[in-house]
Amino acid sequence: MPENLETLSLDTKTGEFLINGEKVESATYMQLTFDSGRWDLVVHQRKYYGITGEAVVDGTRTVTIRERL
């Protein structure tokens, strides 16, 4: 289920990227669209999973956030 989009902050000088006040790291793609009074934000984010702390195979997760005005 999509999460609600409350705030979006992108600082190109510092490289800080926040969604709803939470720092986004390892983002590989971002798409922000506005259509018929509706914002859609799609973020592809690379996540790493492992139990030993050693290099592991990575996975890719897509986060879709929708807010209708």
C-alpha positions as CSV (number, residue, x, y, z in Angstrom):
1,M,0.0,0.0,0.0
2,P,1.4,3.4,-0.9
3,E,2.6,5.7,1.9
4,N,1.2,9.3,2.3
5,L,3.5,12.0,1.0
6,E,3.6,14.8,3.6
7,T,7.0,16.5,2.8
8,L,9.7,16.2,0.2
9,S,13.1,17.9,0.6
10,L,16.0,17.8,-1.8
11,D,19.1,20.0,-1.1
12,T,21.4,19.9,-4.1
13,K,24.2,21.6,-2.3
14,T,24.4,19.1,0.6
15,G,23.0,16.1,-1.2
16,E,20.3,15.6,1.5
17,F,17.1,13.9,0.3
18,L,14.2,13.6,2.8
19,I,10.8,12.1,2.4
20,N,8.4,12.9,5.3
21,G,11.5,13.9,7.3
22,E,13.3,10.6,6.9
23,K,16.7,10.6,5.1
24,V,16.7,8.6,1.8
25,E,20.0,6.9,1.1
26,S,21.2,5.0,-1.9
27,A,18.4,6.3,-4.2
28,T,19.1,5.3,-7.8
29,Y,16.0,6.9,-9.4
30,M,13.3,9.5,-8.5
31,Q,10.2,10.5,-10.5
32,L,7.9,13.2,-9.2
33,T,4.7,13.8,-11.3
34,F,1.6,16.0,-10.9
35,D,-1.5,15.0,-12.8
36,S,-5.2,16.1,-12.2
37,G,-4.5,17.3,-8.7
38,R,-2.5,14.3,-7.7
39,W,1.2,14.0,-6.8
40,D,3.0,10.7,-7.4
41,L,6.5,10.1,-6.2
42,V,8.4,7.0,-7.2
43,V,11.8,6.3,-5.6
44,H,14.1,3.3,-6.4
45,Q,16.3,2.6,-3.5
46,R,19.1,0.1,-3.2
47,K,19.1,-2.0,0.1
48,Y,21.6,-4.4,1.3
49,Y,20.7,-7.4,3.4
50,G,23.1,-9.7,5.4
51,I,23.7,-11.2,8.8
52,T,27.5,-11.3,8.9
53,G,28.3,-7.7,8.0
54,E,30.3,-8.9,4.9
55,A,29.5,-8.1,1.3
56,V,26.2,-9.5,0.2
57,V,24.1,-9.6,-2.9
58,D,21.9,-6.5,-3.0
59,G,18.2,-6.1,-3.7
60,T,16.3,-3.2,-5.2
61,R,13.1,-1.8,-3.7
62,T,10.6,0.6,-5.2
63,V,8.7,3.1,-3.0
64,T,5.6,4.7,-4.4
65,I,4.1,7.6,-2.5
66,R,0.8,9.1,-3.6
67,E,-1.1,12.2,-2.4
68,R,-4.3,13.6,-3.9
69,L,-4.9,17.3,-3.5
